[in-house]
Amino acid sequence: MFDIATLNISQSEIIVRVTSAIVILFLGYLLGRVLSNLLRGVLRNLEVDSVVKEQTKIRLKLENKVVLITRYVVYVLTILFAMKQLQLNRIVIIVVLILGILFLLYLSFINLMDIVPNFFAGIKIKIKKIIKEGQEVGIREFEGKVIKIGLFETQLKHGENILIIPNIVVTKNKVRFLK
């Protein structure tokens, strides 16, 4: 049976450690929120998503991903500091750190799940010539003239607007040829 008296730690010391850990967790939560909001503001002012889209022709929504990763890194570090305050052994801290890293990898994998199918759909469109630039097409509720077929998305011009359609939508739906 576990007996707290054998640990030679007073109740007041335990209360101080637990209270300190709770305060650390609360402050870490606030810090994560504040830092991620500041970073979001900076990235919006720098128009990172627009620049990335211009340069790569891919809508990555990088701003949201960087903000999310920053927030979770702060949260993981906060948990580690709180665990250190509780004086947990290193094995427990390492396990929590590994779980945090695995969680971040999982988030990255989820983001790749959007990119990979569109990439292969773009290759399929180009190889099978499902549509060609210059054709007037309708795909689901979208209609317009194909102005560009990229590896991840297809652009249609509809009046003055340019519609950006993920390539997976093109390959998974019936294409109507309008002219």
C-alpha positions as CSV (number, residue, x, y, z in Angstrom):
1,M,0.0,0.0,0.0
2,F,1.2,3.5,-0.8
3,D,1.9,5.6,2.3
4,I,2.6,9.2,1.7
5,A,4.4,9.4,5.1
6,T,7.2,7.3,3.8
7,L,8.1,9.8,1.2
8,N,9.3,12.4,3.8
9,I,7.3,15.1,2.1
10,S,5.1,17.3,4.1
11,Q,1.5,18.0,3.2
12,S,2.2,21.6,2.8
13,E,5.1,20.9,0.3
14,I,2.7,18.6,-1.7
15,I,0.1,21.4,-1.8
16,V,2.6,23.9,-2.9
17,R,3.9,21.6,-5.7
18,V,0.4,20.8,-7.0
19,T,-0.7,24.4,-6.8
20,S,2.4,25.5,-8.6
21,A,1.8,22.9,-11.3
22,I,-1.8,24.0,-11.8
23,V,-0.6,27.7,-12.0
24,I,2.0,26.6,-14.6
25,L,-0.6,24.8,-16.7
26,F,-2.9,27.8,-16.6
27,L,-0.2,30.3,-17.5
28,G,1.0,27.9,-20.2
29,Y,-2.5,27.7,-21.7
30,L,-2.7,31.5,-21.7
31,L,0.8,31.8,-23.2
32,G,-0.1,29.4,-25.9
33,R,-3.2,31.3,-26.8
34,V,-1.5,34.7,-26.7
35,L,1.5,33.6,-28.7
36,S,-0.6,31.9,-31.3
37,N,-2.8,34.9,-31.7
38,L,0.2,37.2,-32.0
39,L,1.8,34.9,-34.6
40,R,-1.5,34.7,-36.5
41,G,-1.6,38.6,-36.6
42,V,2.0,38.7,-37.8
43,L,1.5,36.0,-40.5
44,R,-1.7,37.8,-41.7
45,N,0.2,41.1,-42.0
46,L,2.9,39.4,-43.9
47,E,0.2,37.7,-46.1
48,V,2.1,34.4,-45.8
49,D,-0.8,32.4,-47.3
50,S,-1.1,34.7,-50.3
51,V,2.7,34.6,-50.9
52,V,2.9,30.8,-50.6
53,K,-0.1,30.5,-53.0
54,E,1.5,32.9,-55.5
55,Q,4.9,31.1,-55.4
56,T,3.7,27.5,-55.3
57,K,0.2,27.8,-56.8
58,I,-1.0,25.7,-53.8
59,R,-3.4,26.8,-51.1
60,L,-1.7,25.4,-48.0
61,K,-3.3,27.5,-45.4
62,L,0.2,27.7,-43.8
63,E,-0.9,30.4,-41.4
64,N,-3.3,28.1,-39.5
65,K,-0.8,25.2,-39.5
66,V,2.0,27.3,-38.0
67,V,-0.3,28.8,-35.4
68,L,-1.6,25.4,-34.4
69,I,1.8,23.8,-34.1
70,T,3.1,26.8,-32.1
71,R,0.2,26.5,-29.7
72,Y,0.7,22.8,-29.2
73,V,4.4,23.1,-28.7
74,V,3.8,25.7,-25.9
75,Y,1.2,23.3,-24.4
76,V,3.6,20.3,-24.4
77,L,6.4,22.4,-22.9
78,T,4.0,23.7,-20.3
79,I,3.0,20.1,-19.3
80,L,6.7,19.2,-19.1
81,F,7.4,22.2,-16.8
82,A,4.4,21.3,-14.6
83,M,5.5,17.7,-14.4
84,K,9.0,18.9,-13.4
85,Q,7.4,21.0,-10.7
86,L,5.6,17.9,-9.4
87,Q,9.1,16.2,-9.4
88,L,8.0,13.3,-11.5
89,N,10.7,11.0,-12.7
90,R,12.4,11.4,-16.1
91,I,10.8,8.3,-17.6
92,V,7.3,9.8,-17.2
93,I,8.5,13.2,-18.7
94,I,10.1,11.4,-21.6
95,V,6.9,9.4,-22.3
96,V,4.8,12.6,-22.3
97,L,7.3,14.3,-24.6
98,I,7.2,11.4,-27.0
99,L,3.4,11.4,-26.9
100,G,3.4,15.1,-27.7
101,I,5.8,14.6,-30.7
102,L,3.6,11.8,-31.9
103,F,0.5,14.0,-31.7
104,L,2.3,16.7,-33.8
105,L,3.3,14.1,-36.3
106,Y,-0.4,13.0,-36.4
107,L,-1.5,16.6,-37.1
108,S,1.0,16.8,-39.9
109,F,-0.2,13.5,-41.4
110,I,-3.8,14.8,-41.4
111,N,-2.7,17.8,-43.4
112,L,-0.9,15.6,-45.9
113,M,-4.1,13.6,-46.4
114,D,-5.5,16.7,-48.3
115,I,-2.4,17.2,-50.5
116,V,-1.6,13.6,-51.6
117,P,-5.0,12.7,-53.2
118,N,-5.1,16.1,-55.1
119,F,-1.5,15.4,-56.3
120,F,-2.4,12.0,-57.8
121,A,-5.7,13.4,-59.2
122,G,-3.7,16.2,-60.9
123,I,-1.4,13.5,-62.5
124,K,-4.5,11.5,-63.6
125,I,-6.1,14.6,-65.2
126,K,-2.9,15.3,-67.2
127,I,-2.2,11.8,-68.3
128,K,-5.8,10.8,-69.2
129,K,-6.5,14.3,-70.5
130,I,-9.8,14.4,-68.7
131,I,-10.0,18.1,-69.4
132,K,-7.8,20.5,-71.3
133,E,-7.0,24.2,-70.9
134,G,-9.3,26.3,-72.9
135,Q,-12.3,24.0,-72.7
136,E,-15.6,25.2,-71.3
137,V,-16.6,22.7,-68.6
138,G,-19.0,22.1,-65.8
139,I,-18.0,20.1,-62.7
140,R,-20.7,19.8,-60.0
141,E,-22.0,23.3,-59.5
142,F,-18.9,24.9,-61.0
143,E,-18.8,26.1,-64.7
144,G,-16.2,28.0,-66.6
145,K,-13.3,28.0,-69.0
146,V,-10.3,25.9,-67.9
147,I,-7.4,28.3,-67.6
148,K,-4.9,26.2,-65.7
149,I,-4.5,22.6,-64.6
150,G,-2.0,22.3,-61.8
151,L,-0.9,19.3,-59.9
152,F,-3.2,20.1,-56.9
153,E,-6.0,22.2,-58.3
154,T,-7.7,23.3,-61.5
155,Q,-8.6,26.9,-62.3
156,L,-11.8,27.8,-64.1
157,K,-12.7,31.3,-65.3
158,H,-16.3,32.1,-64.8
159,G,-17.1,35.7,-65.9
160,E,-14.6,37.9,-64.0
161,N,-14.1,35.3,-61.3
162,I,-11.5,32.5,-61.1
163,L,-12.7,29.4,-59.5
164,I,-10.2,27.1,-57.9
165,I,-11.3,23.5,-57.7
166,P,-9.3,20.7,-56.0
167,N,-8.2,18.1,-58.6
168,I,-9.9,15.4,-56.6
169,V,-13.2,17.1,-57.3
170,V,-12.5,17.0,-61.0
171,T,-11.7,13.3,-61.0
172,K,-14.5,12.1,-58.7
173,N,-17.3,13.9,-60.5
174,K,-18.8,13.9,-64.0
175,V,-17.3,16.6,-66.2
176,R,-19.8,18.3,-68.5
177,F,-18.4,19.8,-71.7
178,L,-20.4,23.1,-72.4
179,K,-19.2,24.0,-75.9
